[in-house]
Amino acid sequence: HVLNKSAFFLVKQTEKLLSKVEQSPSKTMQAALSPVMIALIADKLLKHLDIDIKVGIAACISEITRITAPDCPYDDEKMKVVFQLIVSSFENLSDVSSRSYPKRATILETVAKVRSCLMLLDLECDQMIIEMFNYFLKTIRPHHDEVIFSSMETIMTLIFDESEDVSPDLLKPILITLKRDNEEVIPVSKNLAETVIKNSNPKLRPYLAQAIKSLGSSAKDYSEAVAAVLGENPSVTERSNENSLKD
């Protein structure tokens, strides 16, 4: 426990120092950062059992990606491990009272600001992106600061806009959130999903239609925002359906 406490303090100090390092650092600074970068990806840290320490490590690595952006600080395989840690830090964003919440929020903001989320596309980490989308849509809360919503919105919009093509699986978290009969979804989650698809319209239109089809649904099963992206007017569609039934 004492060890964890001192490790937590060290990680906290490291993150604090890294946050003061500017992007594109000098050769001297790069040399000074090198041992820190290596130390941060040691297995015993990446696989640490203490959640707060893991989030702290994710925050440090997130700062490293900011400093080295647009270049990746590690090789592809290490980046996948690193991003798994970063993405997993979004899991409990709904708990604003937890000790690690400020760090989780900072990681989210950094990923949005530096657009490091786009590295996930380069690394073809589709499952990780889906996991991240699920976390966002499940953890966003009305009491969150506006920057939490806008960071999630930015990340999701960037992913859609920069994807060469958008798989139905990638749209599934959005569609599940916007399903009319999904009573578990809170309004702010719906708002996030709707904002993102509006942002990425018209690019999403063909992919959205395809995803709905693959789920065996139709546009009328979803919120009006979906119909709007598809270029359909749900009320008109419903009226014409009613008329055809009368005929």
C-alpha positions as CSV (number, residue, x, y, z in Angstrom):
1,H,0.0,0.0,0.0
2,V,2.9,2.4,0.9
3,L,4.6,1.4,-2.4
4,N,1.4,2.2,-4.3
5,K,1.2,5.5,-2.6
6,S,4.7,6.5,-3.5
7,A,4.2,5.1,-7.1
8,F,1.1,7.2,-7.4
9,F,3.0,10.3,-6.3
10,L,5.8,9.6,-8.7
11,V,3.4,9.1,-11.6
12,K,1.6,12.3,-10.6
13,Q,4.8,14.3,-10.5
14,T,5.9,12.8,-13.9
15,E,2.6,13.8,-15.5
16,K,2.9,17.3,-14.0
17,L,6.4,17.7,-15.5
18,L,5.5,16.3,-18.9
19,S,2.5,18.6,-19.1
20,K,5.0,21.5,-19.0
21,V,7.0,20.2,-22.0
22,E,6.0,21.9,-25.2
23,Q,5.4,20.2,-28.5
24,S,8.4,19.6,-30.8
25,P,11.0,19.8,-28.0
26,S,14.7,20.6,-28.4
27,K,17.3,17.9,-28.9
28,T,18.3,18.3,-25.2
29,M,14.8,17.9,-24.1
30,Q,14.3,14.9,-26.3
31,A,17.4,13.3,-24.8
32,A,16.0,14.0,-21.3
33,L,12.6,12.6,-22.2
34,S,14.0,9.4,-23.7
35,P,14.5,7.4,-20.4
36,V,11.1,8.6,-19.1
37,M,9.4,7.3,-22.3
38,I,11.1,4.0,-22.0
39,A,10.3,3.7,-18.3
40,L,6.6,4.4,-18.9
41,I,6.1,1.5,-21.1
42,A,7.6,-1.1,-18.8
43,D,5.3,-4.1,-18.4
44,K,5.0,-3.7,-14.7
45,L,3.6,-0.2,-15.1
46,L,1.4,-0.9,-18.1
47,K,-0.1,-3.9,-16.3
48,H,-0.2,-2.4,-12.8
49,L,-3.2,-3.6,-10.8
50,D,-3.9,-0.2,-9.1
51,I,-6.4,1.6,-11.2
52,D,-5.3,5.1,-10.2
53,I,-1.7,4.3,-11.1
54,K,-2.8,2.9,-14.4
55,V,-4.8,6.0,-15.2
56,G,-1.8,8.0,-14.1
57,I,0.5,6.1,-16.5
58,A,-2.1,6.7,-19.3
59,A,-2.1,10.4,-18.5
60,C,1.7,10.5,-18.8
61,I,1.7,8.6,-22.1
62,S,-1.0,10.8,-23.4
63,E,1.3,13.8,-22.6
64,I,4.1,12.0,-24.5
65,T,1.9,11.6,-27.5
66,R,1.1,15.3,-27.3
67,I,4.8,16.2,-27.1
68,T,5.8,14.0,-30.1
69,A,2.7,14.7,-32.2
70,P,2.2,14.2,-35.1
71,D,4.7,11.4,-34.8
72,C,4.1,8.3,-32.8
73,P,6.4,8.1,-29.7
74,Y,6.6,4.3,-29.9
75,D,6.5,1.5,-32.5
76,D,3.1,0.2,-33.7
77,E,2.9,-2.7,-31.4
78,K,3.7,-0.6,-28.3
79,M,1.3,2.1,-29.5
80,K,-1.5,-0.5,-29.6
81,V,-0.8,-1.4,-25.9
82,V,-0.5,2.2,-25.0
83,F,-3.8,3.1,-26.6
84,Q,-5.5,0.2,-24.9
85,L,-4.5,1.8,-21.6
86,I,-5.6,5.3,-22.8
87,V,-9.0,4.0,-24.0
88,S,-9.6,2.0,-20.9
89,S,-9.1,5.2,-18.8
90,F,-12.4,6.4,-20.4
91,E,-14.4,3.6,-18.9
92,N,-15.3,5.4,-15.6
93,L,-15.6,8.9,-16.8
94,S,-19.1,9.0,-15.3
95,D,-17.7,8.9,-11.8
96,V,-16.6,12.5,-11.3
97,S,-15.9,11.9,-7.6
98,S,-13.2,9.3,-8.1
99,R,-9.6,10.2,-7.4
100,S,-8.6,9.6,-10.9
101,Y,-11.4,11.5,-12.6
102,P,-9.4,14.7,-13.2
103,K,-6.7,12.6,-15.0
104,R,-9.3,10.8,-17.1
105,A,-10.8,14.1,-18.1
106,T,-7.3,15.5,-19.0
107,I,-6.5,12.4,-21.1
108,L,-9.8,12.9,-23.0
109,E,-9.1,16.5,-23.7
110,T,-5.5,15.8,-24.8
111,V,-6.6,13.0,-27.2
112,A,-9.2,15.4,-28.7
113,K,-6.9,18.4,-28.9
114,V,-3.9,16.6,-30.3
115,R,-6.0,14.4,-32.6
116,S,-4.0,11.4,-31.4
117,C,-7.2,9.4,-31.8
118,L,-6.4,9.3,-35.5
119,M,-3.4,7.1,-34.7
120,L,-6.0,4.4,-33.9
121,L,-7.1,4.6,-37.5
122,D,-3.5,4.3,-38.8
123,L,-3.0,1.3,-36.5
124,E,-6.2,-0.2,-37.7
125,C,-7.5,-0.6,-34.1
126,D,-11.2,-0.8,-35.1
127,Q,-12.2,-2.8,-32.0
128,M,-10.5,-0.2,-29.7
129,I,-12.4,2.6,-31.5
130,I,-15.7,0.8,-31.0
131,E,-14.8,0.3,-27.3
132,M,-14.0,4.0,-27.0
133,F,-17.3,5.0,-28.6
134,N,-19.2,2.7,-26.3
135,Y,-17.4,4.3,-23.3
136,F,-18.3,7.8,-24.4
137,L,-21.9,7.1,-25.1
138,K,-22.3,5.2,-21.8
139,T,-20.4,7.5,-19.5
140,I,-21.4,11.0,-20.7
141,R,-23.5,12.7,-18.0
142,P,-25.5,16.0,-17.8
143,H,-23.3,17.2,-14.9
144,H,-20.0,16.9,-16.9
145,D,-18.2,20.0,-17.9
146,E,-18.9,21.1,-21.4
147,V,-15.4,20.2,-22.4
148,I,-16.0,16.5,-21.7
149,F,-18.9,16.5,-24.2
150,S,-17.1,18.6,-26.8
151,S,-13.9,16.4,-26.5
152,M,-16.0,13.2,-27.0
153,E,-17.8,14.9,-29.9
154,T,-14.5,16.0,-31.5
155,I,-12.9,12.5,-31.2
156,M,-15.9,10.7,-32.7
157,T,-16.4,13.2,-35.5
158,L,-12.7,13.1,-36.3
159,I,-12.7,9.3,-36.5
160,F,-15.7,9.3,-38.9
161,D,-14.4,12.1,-41.0
162,E,-11.0,10.6,-41.4
163,S,-12.0,7.0,-41.9
164,E,-11.6,5.7,-45.5
165,D,-14.8,3.8,-45.0
166,V,-17.1,3.4,-42.0
167,S,-18.0,-0.1,-41.0
168,P,-21.5,-1.0,-39.6
169,D,-19.7,-2.1,-36.4
170,L,-18.4,1.4,-36.0
171,L,-21.8,2.9,-36.3
172,K,-23.5,0.4,-34.1
173,P,-22.8,2.2,-30.8
174,I,-24.4,5.3,-32.3
175,L,-27.4,3.4,-33.7
176,I,-28.0,1.5,-30.4
177,T,-28.0,4.9,-28.6
178,L,-30.5,6.4,-31.1
179,K,-32.9,3.5,-31.2
180,R,-36.4,4.7,-30.4
181,D,-37.2,1.9,-28.0
182,N,-33.9,2.1,-26.1
183,E,-35.1,3.4,-22.7
184,E,-31.8,2.9,-21.0
185,V,-30.2,5.7,-22.9
186,I,-30.1,9.1,-21.1
187,P,-30.8,12.3,-23.2
188,V,-27.3,13.6,-23.1
189,S,-26.0,10.3,-24.7
190,K,-28.6,10.7,-27.4
191,N,-27.5,14.3,-27.8
192,L,-23.9,13.3,-28.2
193,A,-24.7,10.6,-30.8
194,E,-27.0,13.0,-32.8
195,T,-24.4,15.8,-32.7
196,V,-21.8,13.4,-34.1
197,I,-23.8,12.1,-37.0
198,K,-24.9,15.6,-37.9
199,N,-21.3,16.7,-37.9
200,S,-20.3,13.9,-40.2
201,N,-23.1,14.2,-42.6
202,P,-23.2,13.8,-45.6
203,K,-20.2,11.4,-45.4
204,L,-22.1,9.1,-43.1
205,R,-25.2,8.9,-45.2
206,P,-24.4,5.8,-47.3
207,Y,-22.7,4.0,-44.4
208,L,-25.6,4.8,-42.0
209,A,-28.1,3.3,-44.5
210,Q,-25.9,0.2,-44.8
211,A,-25.5,-0.2,-41.0
212,I,-29.3,0.1,-40.4
213,K,-29.8,-2.6,-43.1
214,S,-27.2,-4.9,-41.5
215,L,-29.0,-4.5,-38.2
216,G,-32.3,-5.6,-39.9
217,S,-33.9,-2.2,-39.0
218,S,-35.3,0.8,-40.8
219,A,-34.8,4.5,-40.4
220,K,-38.1,4.9,-38.5
221,D,-36.7,2.7,-35.7
222,Y,-34.3,5.5,-34.8
223,S,-34.4,9.1,-33.7
224,E,-35.3,11.8,-36.3
225,A,-31.6,12.8,-36.5
226,V,-30.9,9.5,-38.3
227,A,-33.7,10.1,-40.8
228,A,-32.4,13.6,-41.3
229,V,-28.9,12.3,-42.1
230,L,-30.5,9.8,-44.5
231,G,-32.4,12.6,-46.2
232,E,-35.7,11.3,-45.1
233,N,-38.5,13.1,-43.3
234,P,-39.8,10.6,-40.8
235,S,-43.2,12.4,-40.3
236,V,-43.7,12.4,-44.1
237,T,-42.7,8.8,-44.3
238,E,-45.1,7.8,-41.5
239,R,-48.0,9.8,-43.1
240,S,-47.4,8.1,-46.5
241,N,-47.3,4.7,-44.8
242,E,-50.6,5.5,-43.0
243,N,-52.2,6.6,-46.3
244,S,-51.1,3.5,-48.1
245,L,-52.6,1.5,-45.2
246,K,-55.9,3.4,-45.7
247,D,-55.9,2.6,-49.4
